[in-house]
């Protein structure tokens, strides 16, 4: 997900946002950051579940 996040940020920097307000662009940036955070949490949870399942066997 980190690679996708990086690609999305690079792509976002090349786009023209005609008609967008600064506030809308900030919200889009915050949305991408939130998605990255959620993906990281999911990855961390999967790692914990994996560690617990390995210890159980």
Buried (B, 14 or more C-beta within 10 A) or exposed (E): EEEEBEEEEEEEEEEEEEEEEEEEEEEEEEEBEEBBEEBEEEEEEEEEEEEEEEEEE
